[in-house]
Amino acid sequence: MKPVQQQKLKHWSRMTANEIAFYYSKGCKVFPTLYSHYFDLLTHMERQGQVCLTPKAVLERYHMQLQRRIEIRLRRIANAINR
């Protein structure tokens, strides 16, 4: 038997939206970090006029951004209390 040749793995921040979409099309489950990176890439592509997001994707992006804003606000409050 020949040994299986492993592909060189990329860091998640260097993956393109097409590669991540390929994993989704194959039924793979991706890590949450890669999922948020995927939406960031789609948002960037939408601003450039390359894609048009579905309403479900726009709503998902809104909730992700809202969660980020809440986390930042909580960190600010925690830092203010600890001073």
C-alpha positions in Angstrom: 0.0 0.0 0.0 1.2 3.5 -0.8 1.1 6.0 2.0 -1.6 8.7 1.7 -0.1 12.0 0.8 -1.3 14.8 3.0 -2.0 18.2 1.6 -0.3 21.2 3.1 -3.0 22.8 5.3 -3.8 26.5 5.1 -4.4 28.8 8.1 -8.1 29.6 8.3 -7.5 33.3 7.7 -5.9 32.6 4.3 -8.8 30.5 2.9 -11.0 32.0 0.2 -14.8 32.1 0.2 -14.8 29.6 -2.6 -12.8 27.1 -0.6 -15.1 27.4 2.4 -18.2 27.2 0.2 -16.7 24.0 -1.3 -16.5 22.5 2.2 -20.2 23.5 2.9 -21.2 21.9 -0.4 -19.6 18.6 0.6 -21.5 18.6 3.9 -18.5 19.4 6.1 -19.1 21.2 9.4 -16.8 24.2 9.9 -15.4 25.8 13.0 -17.2 28.9 14.3 -14.1 31.0 13.6 -14.1 29.9 9.9 -17.8 30.5 9.8 -17.4 34.1 10.9 -14.4 34.5 8.5 -16.7 33.2 5.7 -19.3 35.9 6.4 -16.6 38.6 6.5 -15.4 37.5 3.1 -19.0 37.5 1.7 -19.6 41.0 3.2 -16.4 42.2 1.5 -17.5 40.6 -1.8 -20.9 42.2 -1.5 -19.4 45.7 -1.0 -17.4 45.1 -4.2 -20.6 44.1 -6.1 -19.4 40.5 -6.8 -22.3 38.8 -4.9 -25.7 39.5 -3.6 -26.5 38.0 -0.3 -29.9 36.4 0.5 -32.1 37.9 3.2 -31.2 35.0 5.5 -27.5 35.7 5.1 -28.0 39.4 5.7 -29.9 38.6 8.9 -27.2 36.1 10.0 -24.6 38.8 9.4 -26.6 41.3 11.4 -26.7 38.9 14.4 -23.0 38.2 14.2 -22.2 41.9 14.1 -24.6 42.5 17.0 -22.9 39.8 19.1 -19.5 41.3 18.4 -20.8 44.8 19.5 -22.2 43.3 22.7 -19.0 41.6 23.5 -17.0 44.8 23.0 -19.4 46.7 25.1 -19.2 44.2 27.9 -15.4 44.3 27.8 -15.5 48.1 28.1 -17.8 47.9 31.1 -15.7 45.2 32.7 -12.5 47.3 32.2 -14.3 50.4 33.6 -15.4 48.5 36.7 -11.9 47.0 37.3 -10.1 50.4 37.3 
